[in-house]
Amino acid sequence: MVLSQEEIDGCNEAFKAFDTDGSGSIDVWELRQVLEAMGQKPTEEELFQMISEVDEKMSGSIDFAEFLKVIEHQKERAENFDDESDMIDAFVACGGLPDKSGHVKRETLVKIIKYDFGLTIDIEELINKIDSDGSGEIEFDEFKQLLS
C-alpha cells in the first residue's frame, strides 16, 4: 500500500508534533497519541503489534520511515475491512445467528442504543420504519438497513 505525498506530509507533521524530545523516533505511547490525533483508537496490544511489525532495530520505538510503514499497514487494514463480516458480528452480538437467521429483539436494540451507548436518537421510530413485517423482531436485512 503506497501513501500519497499528501498523506506522507500529514504523517510527517503528526510525527514531528509527537516526537516531543526531538529524538527522531516515537515510542508506543507517542504512537498512541499520533494515531488518536489521526482519528484511530488502537488498543495497547495493537500498538505493540504495530511497533513490532516495523521496528527493525528492536529499539521499542520507531523512526519516521518505520512510522510510515505503520500507517501503510493501517491503511491496508482499513481497505480490507469487511463490512458484511462486521455486520454479521454485530447482528450475532445483539442476538442473531451467524448464518444471518434469527432476529434481534426490539428491546435489545433499544437497550443498547439508549442505555449502553447513551444515544438520544429515536430508535423506536427507526425500528418501526425498518421492521417491514411488523414483527417487532429485527431480521438480518432489517438490522443491516438500520445500521447503514
Backbone torsions as a table, in degrees:
resi	resn	phi	psi	omega
1	MET	NA	122.6	-178.0
2	VAL	-102.7	134.8	177.0
3	LEU	-87.2	146.9	175.4
4	SER	-74.2	164.2	178.8
5	GLN	-61.7	-36.1	178.9
6	GLU	-63.5	-41.9	178.4
7	GLU	-66.3	-41.1	178.6
8	ILE	-62.2	-43.4	178.4
9	ASP	-60.9	-43.1	178.3
10	GLY	-63.3	-40.5	177.6
11	CYS	-64.0	-40.3	-179.9
12	ASN	-62.1	-43.9	178.6
13	GLU	-62.1	-45.8	-179.5
14	ALA	-63.9	-42.5	-179.0
15	PHE	-61.2	-48.5	-179.2
16	LYS	-63.1	-38.4	-178.6
17	ALA	-64.3	-32.4	-176.3
18	PHE	-101.4	-4.3	172.3
19	ASP	-85.9	71.5	-169.6
20	THR	-64.0	-28.7	-179.5
21	ASP	-92.7	1.6	177.0
22	GLY	67.8	22.6	-176.3
23	SER	-78.4	-13.1	-177.2
24	GLY	86.6	6.7	176.8
25	SER	-144.8	159.6	176.6
26	ILE	-127.1	147.4	178.8
27	ASP	-94.3	-176.3	-175.0
28	VAL	-60.3	-36.0	-176.7
29	TRP	-75.0	-37.3	175.6
30	GLU	-67.9	-35.9	177.4
31	LEU	-61.7	-41.6	177.8
32	ARG	-57.6	-46.0	-179.2
33	GLN	-62.2	-41.5	179.5
34	VAL	-62.2	-50.3	-176.7
35	LEU	-65.2	-38.4	177.3
36	GLU	-65.2	-37.5	177.5
37	ALA	-66.1	-24.9	178.7
38	MET	-91.5	7.5	175.3
39	GLY	91.5	10.5	179.6
40	GLN	-105.0	155.9	-178.7
41	LYS	-129.2	70.7	-178.5
42	PRO	-73.0	147.8	173.8
43	THR	-79.2	167.9	177.5
44	GLU	-59.5	-43.2	179.8
45	GLU	-60.3	-44.1	178.5
46	GLU	-62.7	-39.6	179.1
47	LEU	-61.8	-48.6	-180.0
48	PHE	-64.0	-36.9	178.1
49	GLN	-65.3	-43.1	178.9
50	MET	-57.7	-46.3	-178.8
51	ILE	-66.9	-43.6	-177.3
52	SER	-65.1	-28.4	179.2
53	GLU	-68.6	-27.3	-173.3
54	VAL	-121.3	-10.5	-175.6
55	ASP	-77.4	82.4	-175.0
56	GLU	-63.8	-30.9	-178.0
57	LYS	-88.0	-3.4	-178.4
58	MET	54.8	39.8	-176.9
59	SER	-89.4	-12.9	-176.2
60	GLY	84.6	-0.5	174.7
61	SER	-136.7	166.3	-177.3
62	ILE	-126.9	143.8	175.5
63	ASP	-88.9	-178.0	-174.2
64	PHE	-62.3	-41.9	179.5
65	ALA	-61.5	-40.7	178.2
66	GLU	-69.3	-36.3	177.4
67	PHE	-60.8	-42.0	178.0
68	LEU	-61.1	-36.1	177.2
69	LYS	-64.2	-39.7	177.0
70	VAL	-59.7	-48.0	-177.8
71	ILE	-64.5	-39.9	176.9
72	GLU	-61.1	-42.7	178.2
73	HIS	-63.5	-41.9	179.1
74	GLN	-62.6	-42.4	179.9
75	LYS	-64.1	-41.9	179.0
76	GLU	-63.7	-43.3	178.0
77	ARG	-61.5	-41.1	-179.9
78	ALA	-64.3	-38.3	-179.9
79	GLU	-73.1	-25.4	178.5
80	ASN	-91.7	4.1	179.4
81	PHE	-57.5	123.7	-175.6
82	ASP	-98.0	100.0	-177.6
83	ASP	-59.7	-42.8	-178.0
84	GLU	-62.9	-45.6	179.9
85	SER	-62.5	-42.6	179.1
86	ASP	-67.1	-35.6	178.0
87	MET	-65.3	-42.0	177.7
88	ILE	-63.7	-42.7	177.9
89	ASP	-58.6	-43.6	178.9
90	ALA	-64.8	-41.5	179.1
91	PHE	-60.5	-45.7	179.5
92	VAL	-64.9	-41.4	179.7
93	ALA	-61.7	-27.0	-178.9
94	CYS	-93.7	-4.1	175.8
95	GLY	126.3	-7.3	177.9
96	GLY	-78.7	-178.4	-179.1
97	LEU	-110.5	152.8	-176.4
98	PRO	-58.9	-25.0	179.2
99	ASP	-86.7	13.3	178.2
100	LYS	74.2	9.3	175.4
101	SER	-90.8	-176.4	-177.9
102	GLY	77.6	-163.9	-177.2
103	HIS	-158.4	167.9	173.7
104	VAL	-110.8	130.9	-179.9
105	LYS	-73.3	143.4	176.9
106	ARG	-51.6	-45.7	-177.3
107	GLU	-61.0	-36.8	179.6
108	THR	-63.8	-47.0	179.9
109	LEU	-64.3	-41.8	179.1
110	VAL	-61.0	-45.1	179.6
111	LYS	-61.1	-47.5	-178.0
112	ILE	-62.1	-49.4	-175.7
113	ILE	-67.9	-49.8	-173.6
114	LYS	-81.4	-43.3	-170.8
115	TYR	-99.2	-44.8	-179.7
116	ASP	-71.9	-45.9	-178.6
117	PHE	-94.0	-16.4	178.1
118	GLY	67.9	26.7	-179.6
119	LEU	-81.3	147.6	-176.4
120	THR	-100.8	10.5	179.2
121	ILE	-68.7	156.5	179.2
122	ASP	-84.9	81.4	-175.4
123	ILE	-64.6	-34.0	178.8
124	GLU	-60.6	-42.6	179.2
125	GLU	-64.5	-42.5	178.2
126	LEU	-62.8	-41.3	178.9
127	ILE	-64.0	-43.5	178.8
128	ASN	-58.5	-38.2	-179.2
129	LYS	-68.9	-36.3	-175.3
130	ILE	-96.5	-12.9	-179.3
131	ASP	-78.2	76.7	-170.6
132	SER	-62.2	-30.2	179.9
133	ASP	-94.7	0.5	176.2
134	GLY	65.9	22.5	-175.4
135	SER	-78.9	-19.0	-174.6
136	GLY	80.0	1.2	177.1
137	GLU	-118.9	139.5	-174.5
138	ILE	-101.2	112.0	176.5
139	GLU	-79.9	169.6	-173.7
140	PHE	-55.6	-47.5	-178.2
141	ASP	-61.0	-38.4	177.6
142	GLU	-69.1	-40.2	178.7
143	PHE	-60.9	-45.3	-180.0
144	LYS	-62.3	-41.8	178.4
145	GLN	-63.7	-40.7	-179.5
146	LEU	-62.8	-39.1	-176.4
147	LEU	-90.5	-3.1	-178.2
148	SER	-93.1	NA	NA
